[in-house]
Structures are given as structure tokens and as C-alpha cells.
Amino acid sequence: MTDAGPGRPQGPPTTTAPPLPPRFPLLLAALLLTSAMSMLDQSIVATAGPSLTSDLGALNLYSWTFTAYMLTFSVAMPVYGKLGDLFGRRVVYLSAVVIFLAGSAACGAADSMGQLIAFRALQGLGGGGLQVSAFSVLGDLMPPRQRAKYQGWFAGVMVIANLAGPLAGGFLTDQFGWRWIFYINLPLGLLAMAGIRTLLPRDTRGATRPRIDYGGTALLAGVIVCLVLVTDLAGRYGWGHTAVIALGAGAVLLGTLWLLHERRTEEPVVPLTLFADRTFTICVVVAFAVSFAFFGCVNFVPLLFQTVEGVSATRTGLLFLPAMIGMAVATVVAGQVIAKTGRYKWFPVASTGLAAVAAGFMALTSADTGAATVSALLAVMGIGVGLSSQVTTLVAQSTASRQHIGVSTSTVGLARNIGVAFGATVFGSLLNARLATEAVRQLPPDVADRVVGGTWESQQTEALDPQTVAAVADVYSGALSTVFLSAVPVLVLGLILALMLKDVRLEARGPGGPGGPGKPVAAERPGDTRKG
């Protein structure tokens, strides 16, 4: 890891950003719109399931409409990050919009489940580019401290899009048919594309025909495909399944070949020199750990509400709102504070510490704990996650030179996505193992079979005696406590790493400041009293 030597200013290397383009607020609106679309389509299909499968059939393939999108979304992120660095953000961003819209139109016109899955994969190839390009444009246009404020806005929009996805999907399906959950992207995307094409300045990157790392790109894509499929298949068939083991071995082999290739190639898709900076590496690991722990837990909270607490599906959604709102507000506040002070270290520290405490208390909940208490703890965890959700991207960008802004952005985003996938699968395995053990020990055989087989529903309690109902609640509560407790050491690891971050101040002045356009202002040393 590289550290500043004696006599050198400590902190991340500075970047030089061009002047903001005219009508920047309109450009910002276009960037926010593309981010919202890419996030919305991760969840908008959920409530359209019954209508969609009624038309296309193949219910057994329905889950692949999610997997295909997330698979290509994840693969696309590092590719778009690197291509934007090489060829310029504008042309790559517009290409992502075109691919996303083409995939959306094709999804709406699909005549079979197989076609829909293939077109969702195409849509994901564009969606991953939308997400990376939006944050990379911010990295290009403004200095780190100012960037923090706007990244908070992006995080808020992304949270709202995730929340609105199922609601929007249900409304469009009921009013116009399921095909419109895809067609709605067309007018929105064309509007965003017009804004980007008109308002985002051209740059000169790509004029010299830069080299593309085809081998590294193919190997990295293979690693990501193996990892995502491992999480998907392990969630269905268990970690001991032959396909899961084979994919895991494939990921290790391809990962090794990728590392060897990247060390030799002239223009690697992900420069390994980025990881020589301790701050960048910590940001990547913290992003993975926080996503792994938080989303791994959140996936099973509805089980706690509906099975243990007896809460309806509608009320479950309402009990999630404090966590989502807390996450959005914390992200915006963190961005505003960093924009004003330039200090970032204590946000990842507070994030992982607060989330670890909340997970620990959630592990202490039982069948007698009220749903409101669990919702409050979930809100605390959401606030914790929000304090670092975009800070890690911001700080990672600040460690990289301008020609690597896209790669640094996409690497953190990819770590976050893989963390989400692995968290859900690993914690799901822990949950199922504990359920199987406790159900056999505490429940009658017929009830235990339903619990272990996943066919138990809260309505079935009406036909059982109160003692058995209480035992079922205890079994689920104990299994979920294991999940929450398992998240604590992951978050503690993130806390330890966050404490290792340097306490530096991000540069405050961009072009047009005292140094004039194109002259970066150095980040301040810890304890520096100069005003930023």
C-alpha cells in the first residue's frame, strides 16, 4: 500500500476538473433520470409476476428475469467505467442509454419467457452503464468536496426508485398491462438522452485510438458471471450442488488468470495500481461488507414481520419505510457535511459502527418483540448504511487520477453489487440450516416439514393449538437471530478498516479558484488550519 513519505502532502491525489457546462441543473436532471431508470428496473418486475407468467407461461423461469438483469448489469459496470475513461464519457453514456432503451422495447414486445429473459439481459447491459456513467460524469465535472453534495442527491433518488419499483410495476400492470413496465422507459429515456447529448460537453479522449483490454474484459466478465450464478444457484440448491462447486472453481481459475493478465497488459480494464492505494482498497472492501451485511439481513426481515409478528404484506412495506427514508436522509446529510468540511473518514466509521450495533440488537429480538421495535432498529441500520453508501464511491474517486475516474467508480459499484448478491445467499443458507435444526427439535413432524420446505404461511396458525403456533414463531425468530448476529462480525471488520482511513480533507476548490482553471488544489493535511 502506498503512503505519503516525509515532506510530501498526505491525502489522495488531486484531480483537475473542467468548468461546469452551461445549464448544469438540466444536465443533472438528465443524470438523475437515467440513474432512477436503471434502479427502478431492478425491482419493477416484482409485482407484475402473476400477469406476466399468465401471458408467457414458464413460471419456473420467472426468477431469471431478475437474475439476467443483475448479471449483465454487474458485468457492464467495469466495462463502461473503463470505456468512458478511454473514449470519453459522452459517447459511452449515450451508448448505454440506447442499449437500455432497445432492451426495454424488446422486453415489452417479448412473446415468450425465454425472449423476455434474453431481452432483460440486454437491458441490464445498458442499465449498468447508466449507473456508472452518471457518477463518473460527476467525477469529471467537479472537485471531490462539491461532488459529495450531488452524490447524496443521487443516493436519495436511487432509494426512492427502489421503493417505487414494486408500486409503479403494480400500477402500470393493472392499468395498462405488464408490457408497459418496460415501455414507460422509452419516453423517459429519450428525454434523458436529449439532455445528455445536448448538455454534456464532448472531450478529446479516444481521438488517439486507445488500446482496449479485450482479454482482461473477457476474463473479468467470466469471473462476474460465475460469482453471480454461484449466488443464484446456491440460493436454490445449496452450496454443495455440483454446479455451484464448478462455478466457484471457475471463478477462482478465471480470477487468477485475470490478475496475471492485468499485471502484463498495457491498458488494463481495472488497473491493479489503484489497489496500491490503501484508501481505495479500504473503500472497496467497506462497500462490499456494508452491502453484504445490510441487504443480507433486509432480505429476511419480511419473514420476521409476517411469520413471527403476524404482520400483513402491506404493513410490512410500511414498516420498511423508516429504514429507506433514514438511508436516503443520512446519505444526503453526509454529502452536505462533506461538501462543507471536506472531512470524510468518520462517516464510514459511524456507518459500520451504527449498523453493527443495530444488527446486534436485532439479533436479540424474539417472538415477543413488537414489529415497531424491529422497524426502529431497521431504521437505525438504514441510517448507518446511508452514512457510507456514496461516501465510499466519492473517496475512491478522489484517490484516482482523472483518467481513472470511471474505473474507480465502477469498481466500488461492482463490489457493492456482489456484496448484495452474496449477502442474500450466505445468510439464506445460515437461515435454512438453523430452521432445519430447530424445526426438527421443537415442532411436530408435519409442521416441521412445512417450515423446512418453505411452504409455511402465517394463515396456517388458525388450525393449530397456541403452543405449536408459539413454537413456530420461536423457531423462525431463533433462525433470524442467527442471521442478524452473523452480520455483526462483517460490519465490525468494516469498522476496523474504516478506522484505518487517513483523516484528510478533500480539495474544496475547482477550476476558477485561486489557482485558476486546470490547476488542482492539494488536499489538506490532518490538522491543517487553512480554510478550504
LINJOMO-V492101 format. One record per backbone hydrogen bond with DSSP energy under -1.0 kcal/mol. NH is the residue of the N-H (numbers start at 0). CO is the residue of the C=O. If there is no record, write none. Layout:
nh=NH co=CO
nh=NH co=CO
This chain:
nh=1 co=275
nh=7 co=4
nh=26 co=22
nh=27 co=23
nh=28 co=24
nh=29 co=25
nh=30 co=26
nh=31 co=27
nh=32 co=28
nh=33 co=29
nh=34 co=30
nh=35 co=31
nh=36 co=32
nh=37 co=33
nh=38 co=34
nh=39 co=35
nh=40 co=36
nh=41 co=38
nh=42 co=39
nh=43 co=39
nh=45 co=42
nh=47 co=44
nh=51 co=47
nh=52 co=48
nh=53 co=49
nh=54 co=50
nh=55 co=51
nh=56 co=52
nh=60 co=57
nh=61 co=58
nh=63 co=60
nh=64 co=61
nh=65 co=62
nh=66 co=62
nh=67 co=63
nh=69 co=65
nh=70 co=66
nh=71 co=67
nh=72 co=68
nh=73 co=69
nh=74 co=70
nh=75 co=71
nh=76 co=72
nh=79 co=75
nh=80 co=76
nh=81 co=77
nh=82 co=78
nh=83 co=79
nh=84 co=80
nh=85 co=81
nh=86 co=82
nh=87 co=83
nh=91 co=87
nh=92 co=88
nh=93 co=89
nh=94 co=90
nh=95 co=91
nh=96 co=92
nh=97 co=93
nh=98 co=94
nh=99 co=95
nh=100 co=96
nh=101 co=97
nh=102 co=98
nh=103 co=99
nh=104 co=100
nh=105 co=101
nh=106 co=102
nh=107 co=103
nh=108 co=104
nh=109 co=106
nh=115 co=111
nh=116 co=112
nh=117 co=113
nh=118 co=114
nh=119 co=115
nh=120 co=116
nh=121 co=117
nh=122 co=118
nh=123 co=119
nh=124 co=120
nh=125 co=121
nh=126 co=122
nh=127 co=123
nh=129 co=125
nh=130 co=126
nh=131 co=127
nh=132 co=128
nh=133 co=129
nh=134 co=130
nh=135 co=131
nh=136 co=132
nh=137 co=133
nh=138 co=134
nh=139 co=135
nh=140 co=136
nh=141 co=137
nh=144 co=506
nh=146 co=142
nh=147 co=143
nh=149 co=145
nh=150 co=146
nh=151 co=147
nh=153 co=149
nh=154 co=150
nh=155 co=151
nh=156 co=152
nh=157 co=153
nh=158 co=154
nh=159 co=155
nh=160 co=156
nh=161 co=157
nh=162 co=158
nh=163 co=159
nh=164 co=160
nh=167 co=163
nh=168 co=164
nh=169 co=165
nh=170 co=166
nh=171 co=167
nh=172 co=168
nh=173 co=169
nh=174 co=170
nh=175 co=171
nh=176 co=171
nh=179 co=176
nh=180 co=177
nh=181 co=178
nh=182 co=178
nh=183 co=179
nh=184 co=181
nh=185 co=182
nh=187 co=183
nh=188 co=184
nh=189 co=185
nh=190 co=186
nh=191 co=187
nh=192 co=188
nh=193 co=189
nh=194 co=190
nh=195 co=191
nh=196 co=192
nh=197 co=193
nh=198 co=194
nh=199 co=195
nh=206 co=203
nh=208 co=205
nh=213 co=211
nh=216 co=212
nh=217 co=213
nh=218 co=214
nh=219 co=215
nh=220 co=216
nh=221 co=217
nh=222 co=218
nh=223 co=219
nh=224 co=220
nh=225 co=221
nh=226 co=222
nh=227 co=223
nh=228 co=224
nh=229 co=225
nh=230 co=226
nh=231 co=227
nh=232 co=228
nh=233 co=229
nh=234 co=230
nh=236 co=232
nh=237 co=233
nh=240 co=237
nh=244 co=240
nh=245 co=241
nh=246 co=242
nh=247 co=243
nh=248 co=244
nh=249 co=245
nh=250 co=246
nh=251 co=247
nh=252 co=248
nh=253 co=249
nh=254 co=250
nh=255 co=251
nh=256 co=252
nh=257 co=253
nh=258 co=254
nh=259 co=255
nh=260 co=256
nh=261 co=257
nh=262 co=258
nh=263 co=260
nh=264 co=260
nh=273 co=270
nh=274 co=271
nh=275 co=272
nh=276 co=273
nh=280 co=276
nh=281 co=277
nh=282 co=278
nh=283 co=279
nh=284 co=280
nh=285 co=281
nh=286 co=282
nh=287 co=283
nh=288 co=284
nh=289 co=285
nh=290 co=286
nh=291 co=287
nh=292 co=288
nh=293 co=289
nh=294 co=290
nh=296 co=292
nh=297 co=293
nh=298 co=294
nh=299 co=296
nh=303 co=299
nh=304 co=300
nh=305 co=301
nh=306 co=302
nh=308 co=303
nh=310 co=304
nh=315 co=311
nh=316 co=312
nh=317 co=313
nh=318 co=314
nh=323 co=319
nh=324 co=320
nh=325 co=321
nh=326 co=322
nh=327 co=323
nh=328 co=324
nh=329 co=325
nh=330 co=326
nh=331 co=327
nh=332 co=328
nh=333 co=329
nh=334 co=330
nh=335 co=331
nh=336 co=332
nh=337 co=333
nh=338 co=334
nh=339 co=335
nh=340 co=336
nh=341 co=337
nh=346 co=343
nh=348 co=344
nh=349 co=345
nh=350 co=346
nh=351 co=347
nh=352 co=348
nh=353 co=349
nh=354 co=350
nh=355 co=351
nh=356 co=352
nh=357 co=353
nh=358 co=354
nh=359 co=355
nh=360 co=356
nh=361 co=357
nh=362 co=358
nh=364 co=361
nh=368 co=365
nh=373 co=369
nh=374 co=370
nh=375 co=371
nh=376 co=372
nh=377 co=373
nh=378 co=374
nh=379 co=375
nh=380 co=376
nh=381 co=377
nh=382 co=378
nh=383 co=379
nh=384 co=380
nh=385 co=381
nh=386 co=382
nh=387 co=384
nh=388 co=384
nh=391 co=387
nh=393 co=389
nh=394 co=390
nh=395 co=391
nh=396 co=392
nh=397 co=393
nh=399 co=396
nh=403 co=400
nh=404 co=401
nh=407 co=403
nh=408 co=404
nh=409 co=405
nh=410 co=406
nh=411 co=407
nh=412 co=408
nh=413 co=409
nh=414 co=410
nh=415 co=411
nh=416 co=412
nh=417 co=413
nh=418 co=414
nh=419 co=415
nh=420 co=416
nh=421 co=417
nh=422 co=418
nh=423 co=419
nh=424 co=420
nh=425 co=421
nh=426 co=422
nh=427 co=423
nh=428 co=424
nh=429 co=425
nh=430 co=426
nh=431 co=427
nh=432 co=428
nh=433 co=429
nh=434 co=430
nh=435 co=431
nh=436 co=432
nh=437 co=433
nh=438 co=434
nh=439 co=435
nh=440 co=436
nh=441 co=437
nh=442 co=438
nh=447 co=443
nh=448 co=444
nh=449 co=445
nh=450 co=446
nh=451 co=447
nh=452 co=448
nh=454 co=449
nh=455 co=449
nh=459 co=456
nh=460 co=457
nh=461 co=458
nh=462 co=459
nh=463 co=460
nh=468 co=464
nh=469 co=465
nh=470 co=466
nh=471 co=467
nh=472 co=468
nh=473 co=469
nh=474 co=470
nh=475 co=471
nh=476 co=472
nh=477 co=473
nh=478 co=474
nh=479 co=475
nh=480 co=476
nh=481 co=477
nh=482 co=478
nh=483 co=479
nh=484 co=480
nh=485 co=481
nh=486 co=482
nh=490 co=486
nh=491 co=487
nh=492 co=488
nh=493 co=489
nh=494 co=490
nh=495 co=491
nh=496 co=492
nh=497 co=493
nh=498 co=494
nh=499 co=496
nh=500 co=497
nh=503 co=501
nh=504 co=523
nh=505 co=341
nh=512 co=509
nh=515 co=512
nh=518 co=515
nh=527 co=524
